[in-house]
Amino acid sequence: MAKAFPEGFLWGGSTAANQIEGAWNEGGRGPATSDFARLITKEIRDTEGPFDAHVPHNAASKEMVEDMKAHPENWELPKRRGIDFYHTYKEDIALFAEMGFKVFRMSISWSRIFPNGDDLVPNEEGLKFYDAVFDELHKYGIEPLVTLSHFDTPLHLAEVYGGFASRHTVDAFARYAETVIRRYKDKVKYWLTFNEINNVLSNPFTSSGVILPGAPEPNSCNPYLEHWQLKFQAVHNQFVASAAKMGNMLCRLENYAESSKPEDQLQVMFEDHFNWFFTDVQATGEYPYYMQRFFDENGIKIEMGPDDLKLLKEGAVDFITISYYMTYIMRYKGNPVPKPTGRLLSDIKNPHLPKSDWGWVIDPIGFRITLNRIYDRYHKPIFISENGLGAVDHPDAQGRIEDDYRIDYMRAHVEQLREAIADGVDVFGYAWWGPIDLVSSGTSEMTKRYGMIYVDQDDYGHGTGKRSKKKSFYYYKKLIASNGADLENNITY
Ligand code: BGP
């Protein structure tokens, strides 16, 4: 048996309120941007164009939101129902406990606490819900790790203030953050501010509440490219809102050059900068030198408050949190600094790697590389808040799911994680994305399943909602029980 992971290593799973809770208009909750994220099925992708993960993020224009409000019957909006965790949390947490979870990464729905985002008094019913969830987790010795904002800005802040493009939203966020951090001071030790803060570039509406002017272009892979001024202003405001001793959260995009041409390597450097930028600011408390040229050449001027830079410096994060799904191939696009693609799937496919059903390349070695590079850059402890495989599952006649493809993915990534730790990288936890099937962030599908726990529910909300254990449930349970030493797939199911 291989070497175990460090003692006390936090094994667990990761979710987001908008993808699991449902109950979008219960318990005093106000509407959030995620309630306006439309279902994008394979048929829609095939007819409307090659949608990337997260791009375009379902709804972004004022017109679409207005139409969804006026004619909800014309739209399929699955995040409103999630997987009904709001009502099933006890049963679901009991299953996480059975797998041996040490940590559960989840988020609080901001509009459940402050229905409009900027109310002065919090909604007690919303606060009580999370009290109950945290108590339930602690009952089993599971540590909650909580994201304050995971792609669900209160809609009112988006509509009236343009979300984080305005400082008003920073003040509202600060009130929300203070309220929950104070309320749960004895129940929550680990906090993250914004999920995948870099996604503002490709997904400004749901991640930051920024409604861009004009309607998105149909049939475009990414109709939200451009508007750099707005996006970088929003992200600056999010940096300021984040400036506190807690974790950041970056969607880590590891890039390889397409060839050994120096120009391709230069492109890797440019793209890397657009990814490191976010964590550079959050980890060092300073704007890195390399962004200035891009800002100058694109007429971007970040408006800063007099104390912003001081706040950033004082609020540098204690640990680095990342999601890791895949790696990307870069080809030279010319000088001066080209604009980032904002795409999650690269045009150029890596011929050496297999792909998931959604075209995401599977690259466990890239995981080790990225962990080493992050640690080399920041020398701060790392928490993996997301890693996982979205796949189509086919239950057999008895409803059992032999998901060896998911087990293979997990095994390969945990092996490389172990290598990275052996390399000397300080990683203190690993949370599998979507331990229970949930609504996809990018496409709002249920068909894209990540879970070790199957949920009987389809893209349109049909099904019993019943939970059942896939083969990977038993695999992860055994892996955790051995603290990562036993990765053998010898499960009888
Ligand atoms: C990350 C998000 C998650 C999650 C995951 C998988 O970017 O933080 O919310 O959903 O990606 O993406 P998808 O659900 O689109 O497959």
Boltz pocket constraint, residues with backbone or C-beta under 6 A from the ligand:
constraints:
  - pocket:
      binder: B
      contacts: [[A, 16], [A, 53], [A, 54], [A, 195], [A, 196], [A, 251], [A, 323], [A, 386], [A, 390], [A, 433], [A, 439], [A, 440], [A, 441], [A, 442], [A, 443], [A, 448]]
      max_distance: 6.0
